[in-house]
Each structure stands twice: as structure tokens, then as C-alpha cells.
Amino acid sequence: MATNVSLKYPVGLVHGIFAHDRKSFIDFWGRIPEALTSRGIKVFLGNTDSWGDFESNALILKNTIENILVETKKEKVNIIAHSKGGLDTRYLIWKHGFGDKIASLTSICTPHLGAEIADLIYDQKITHTRLIKKVLSIFGKLYGDTNPNLYNVNYNLTTAKMKEFNEKVIMDNRVFYQSLCATMDNAFDDLVFFYTYLYLKKVSGKNDGIVSESSTKWGNNIIKSENGISHSEICDFKKKKISGKNIPDIYIKIVEELSKKGF
């Protein structure tokens, strides 16, 4: 029987690009919600758009968190966010003054310093053609997003734009921030990211196939990297051990440490 974790505040899971919280044949959070719930933790999903920009996703997340606080009768929530979800949450805290409603933000594989893959995409002339912009817009709507903006999302994730982002979207001293990254050991760890891993390895070093390790290291509280795990595998959507690791255990450890800090 799982041992309960005495977490003071509920947990909100906020996904990144491509993922969504709608019911489908893919559970993007895998066994993680169930693993946390089995330990007595109230778990909620962020319900943000897959391809929404910081502004629109922050508004969705704002509504989600306000509903969580009403339902649980708690003053704050702990956010665990994957990839761009960490940036959406940072933007929410800064833009809407949510430092008094978010106890902690644990970002996982979040490109805080920008995504070199986004730079590569943005540097291609075809990316800026009217046809591609139209195709991206249609794809976002077909995907089921409320406010999709694929072109703008990629632009905002470039290293240049993220430098601007970090100059204004600074930490709120009422929130405990920490960041964790995963890194693939080699290109064969996850064949989906075979080529992107090799590209990032060349230009930035260690990476998870989408985000470089150096980009995830933001703030003063850096959690030890998880090795042999790709950008998507850290969310447990495969629902199996990766490189000998049970992915939900990583999240259980996160909440256990948050509990020790009084969150």
C-alpha cells in the first residue's frame, strides 16, 4: 500500500507543446496522476492549449487555478509543469500577480533560456511563408486548441526572444521555483528524437531531444538530471520504465520534497 504524502497544497500538472488534457487514446501524463492520487494528493490538470502562446495559456491557467482553489478551499497550489508549461506558468505568475496563489513551480525540461530547435525552425525561409502560416493555423484548430498560434509560439521560444522574456518575467519571491531536466544518453534512447538529439548535441551539448540541458537550468534550485530519458518520456506517456526508471517515482519524489518544505 502506498504511503501518503502530507502535501499542504494540491498539485496542478501543466503540459507543454503537443500534449493536451482532453481524453484520448494517449494519456500524456501516463500513470503520474494516479501515482500521486494514491498517496493522498489532490491532483488537477491545467487544461491549457497545446499551441497557445504565453498570453492565452496564462489566462486559461488562471481560470483553472482559481477553480482549484475554490474546490479545495486552499490558498495556494503547487504547479509541476513540463516544457513550455513552465513558461506559461512563469508568465501567469508575473503578468497576473499569482505569486500569492502559487506556492511552488517545479519546471521539467522547460526551455527557460530558449530552444535551439526553435531557432533552427525560425531560420528557415519557408517558415515565414503565407502558406506555412495558414497550414499551421489550420492544424492548431484541427488539433482542438481554443487559441492556437503555432508560428508565434515557435518565435517566442527562440533564444533571442527568451532572452527578452527573462529580462521582464522575473521570479516572484513568494514562489518557490525549482527546475529539473532529463537528458538522453545517446540518439538511440528515443528514435523519435534521433536527429534532433544529434543536432542539439552538436550545438548545445547534453539534451533530451528537444531542449538542451543548459536551457533548463534556471533559478537557484536545480534538481539532479534524469539520464537516458527523452523530452516526452519524462511525462510517462509510454507507461513503462525508461532506462530502468519508473517515471512516476520522479514525481513522487518531487512532492515528497515539497512536503518537507511545507508546501
Secondary structure, DSSP 8 states (H G I E B T S, - for coil): -------SS-EEEE--SS---S-SS--TTTTHHHHHHTTT--EEE----SS--HHHHHHHHHHHHHHHHHHHT-S-EEEEEETHHHHHHHHHHHHTTGGGTEEEEEEES--TT--HHHHHHHTSGGGGSHHHHHHHHHHHHHHT-SS--HHHHHHHTSHHHHHHHHHHS---TTSEEEEEEEE-SSTTS-GGGHHHHHHHHHHTSSBSSSSBHHHH--SS-EEEEEET--TTGGGTTT-S-BTTB-HHHHHHHHHHHHHHTT-
